[in-house]
Amino acid sequence: MRCLRNGSALNRASAFRSFVFLLFAFASAALCLPKASHADALKDEGPGLSVEGIKLFSGENGLEFWRLHANWGHLTQEGNDIDVDAPDVRYALGDPAKKDYLFVNAQKGRITEGQQHVRLWGDVTAVRGEEKAQGPSVSYDSRTRVMVFPDGASFFGPSGTAEMKMLEWELGAERLTGTGGVTVVIFPRTASAASSSGAAKK
C-alpha cells in the first residue's frame, strides 16, 4: 500500500483518505478468508485497524523524498495517525533525482499530519555509506526535509566520532549540526592515507 503526495494530482487530505479506504478494503477482504488466514492478516491493537506488511512513500513532482516499509501498520481509530512496527525508511539526500539515500531503521514509528511528519524511536540507526548516526529517537518533517535527533545522538564516520545532545540533519542541503555538550574524536590518519595525500600534492 502506498500514498503519493503530489500537488498536481491529489492533495494530502484526499491521499490520506484513499489510504484509509484501501486499509478498510483490505480488512473487508480478509474477513472472507479462512479463519487461519484471517488471524494472520489482522492484528489486535485496540481501537482502529492493523495491516501486515505496509509500504508508504511521500514526494512531489514525480520525485520521492522518503519510502517506508514496516512489518505492521496500525491506523488509529480517529484515522489521523499510522503507527508502524520495525520500520525501515529510505530518505533522499540532496537532489532526489540523484538517488543518494540515507537508510534509517527503528523499533517503532508514527506517521502524522497526512504523512508530513515521521517519528521513529527505539534503537534508531541512520546509515549513509561509511557514516552512521544512532540515537533513542528521530523526527523528520517532509516540508523542510530536516531530520532531528532530539534526545541525543552518536555519529560515526571514517575520520572520527562525535557525541551530542541534539543532532540536526538537513537532508536537502546535506548538512549536519550537533549542539549541546558536543564531544568529537578525530582518528589519526594511517600511514597509507598520509602517503597518498602527499603523493597527490606533488
Residue pairs with C-beta under 8 A, 6 or more apart in sequence:
1 19
1 22
1 23
1 26
1 51
1 54
1 55
1 56
1 73
2 55
2 56
2 57
3 15
3 16
3 18
3 19
3 56
3 57
3 58
3 115
4 10
4 15
4 57
4 58
4 59
5 12
5 15
5 58
5 59
5 60
5 114
5 115
5 142
6 59
6 60
6 61
6 62
7 60
7 61
8 61
10 18
12 114
12 115
12 116
13 114
15 114
15 115
16 114
16 115
19 56
20 75
20 79
23 49
23 51
23 73
23 75
24 49
26 41
26 51
27 42
27 49
27 51
30 37
30 38
30 41
30 42
31 38
33 41
40 52
41 51
41 52
42 49
42 50
42 51
42 52
43 50
43 52
43 72
43 74
44 50
45 72
45 74
45 83
47 76
47 77
48 74
48 75
48 76
48 77
49 74
49 75
50 72
50 73
50 74
50 75
51 72
51 73
51 74
51 75
52 71
52 72
53 70
53 71
53 72
54 68
54 69
54 70
54 72
54 73
54 82
54 84
55 67
55 68
55 69
56 67
56 68
56 73
56 82
56 111
56 115
57 64
57 66
57 67
57 68
58 64
58 65
58 66
58 115
58 116
58 142
59 65
59 66
59 96
63 92
63 96
63 97
64 92
64 96
65 91
65 92
65 96
65 142
65 145
66 89
66 90
66 91
66 92
66 118
66 140
66 142
67 89
67 90
68 84
68 87
68 88
68 89
68 90
68 109
68 111
68 118
69 87
69 88
69 89
70 84
70 85
70 86
70 87
70 88
70 109
71 84
71 85
71 86
72 84
72 85
72 86
73 82
73 83
73 84
73 85
74 82
74 83
74 84
74 85
75 81
75 82
76 82
76 83
80 112
81 110
81 111
81 112
82 110
82 111
82 112
83 108
83 109
83 110
84 108
84 109
84 110
84 111
85 107
85 108
86 105
86 106
86 107
86 108
87 105
87 106
87 108
87 109
87 120
88 103
88 104
88 105
89 103
89 104
89 105
89 109
89 118
89 120
89 140
90 101
90 102
90 103
90 104
91 101
91 102
91 103
91 104
91 140
91 147
91 171
92 99
92 100
92 101
92 102
92 171
93 100
93 101
93 102
93 128
93 171
93 174
94 100
94 171
94 172
94 173
94 174
100 128
101 128
102 126
102 127
102 128
102 147
102 169
102 171
103 126
103 127
103 128
104 120
104 124
104 125
104 126
104 127
104 138
105 124
105 125
106 120
106 121
106 122
106 123
106 124
106 125
106 137
106 138
107 121
107 122
107 123
108 120
108 121
108 122
109 118
109 119
109 120
109 121
110 118
110 119
111 117
111 118
112 119
115 142
116 141
116 142
116 143
117 139
117 140
117 141
117 142
118 139
118 140
118 142
119 137
119 138
119 139
119 140
120 137
120 138
120 139
120 140
121 136
121 137
121 138
122 136
122 137
123 134
123 136
124 134
124 135
124 136
124 137
124 138
124 149
125 132
125 133
125 134
126 132
126 133
126 134
126 138
126 147
126 169
130 157
130 158
131 155
131 156
131 157
131 158
132 155
132 156
132 157
133 149
133 153
133 154
133 155
133 156
133 167
133 169
134 153
134 154
134 156
135 149
135 151
135 152
135 153
135 154
135 167
136 151
136 152
137 149
137 150
137 151
138 147
138 148
138 149
138 150
139 147
139 148
139 150
140 146
140 147
140 148
145 170
145 171
145 172
146 168
146 169
146 170
146 171
147 168
147 169
147 170
147 171
148 166
148 167
148 168
148 169
149 166
149 167
149 168
149 169
150 166
151 166
152 163
152 164
152 165
152 166
152 167
153 163
153 164
153 166
153 167
153 178
154 161
154 162
154 163
155 161
155 162
155 163
155 164
155 167
155 176
155 178
158 187
159 186
159 187
160 184
160 185
160 186
160 187
161 184
161 185
162 178
162 182
162 183
162 184
162 185
163 181
163 182
163 183
164 178
164 179
164 180
164 181
164 182
164 183
165 179
165 180
165 181
165 182
166 178
166 179
166 180
167 176
167 177
167 178
168 176
168 177
168 178
168 179
169 175
169 176
170 176
170 177
189 197
